[in-house]
Amino acid sequence: MSAIKAKNNYIGVNGSRMNCAQAVLSAFKEKYNIQDDLVERFRNYGGGRAPDGLCGAYYAVKYILSNYDKERVAELEKYFLENAGALQCSNIRGLKKLSCVGCVEKSSEFLEKHG
């Protein structure tokens, strides 16, 4: 259910569109006790602006797991590489294996299943 919520946040179903990182964080606010100010700070991490040029959706899930289940971070990385072909936004876009909304969906699905 949270993966659908993340996708809807990203495409703006509820009237306000979020970037990829915010869309994921916001979808899991209740489950992981994420505050609105953190979602707002992640405004800076969309469009390839996450640290090291990482995909914002991937970075958001990595951030959550780093605080709640560090052992799953390597598993997330492997899963995301299999689905997107890369971790950096510019590389993902170049490969055209997964769209931005696809990155939001896949990263959220991982967190939904394994978080």
Protein Blocks (a to p, Z undefined) as FASTA:
>chain_A
ZZmmmmmmmnomnopacdfklmmmmmmmmmnopafklmmmmmmmgghiaghhiafklmmm
mmmmmmmommlmmmmmmmmmmmnopabfklmmmnomacfklmmmmmmmmmmmmZZ
